[in-house]
């Protein structure tokens, strides 16, 4: 279970005042990024991330730092 960053903080960071996102949208964005991280690790032969982080935690931290954002089509 992820306590930091909180789900509410991730939802606020991913959305904006004009275009808020739902928890479902957050789940989709984070799960897609997590799958990308896993695929990158498999292609490079890496067995674990630096600091023994989990892929999901890394994806959530990327959302909080602004590296990942959602787009609506």
Secondary structure, DSSP 8 states (H G I E B T S, - for coil): ---SS-HHHHHHHHS-SSS---HHHHHHHHHHHHHHHHHHHHHHT--S-GGG--HHHHHHHHHHHTS------
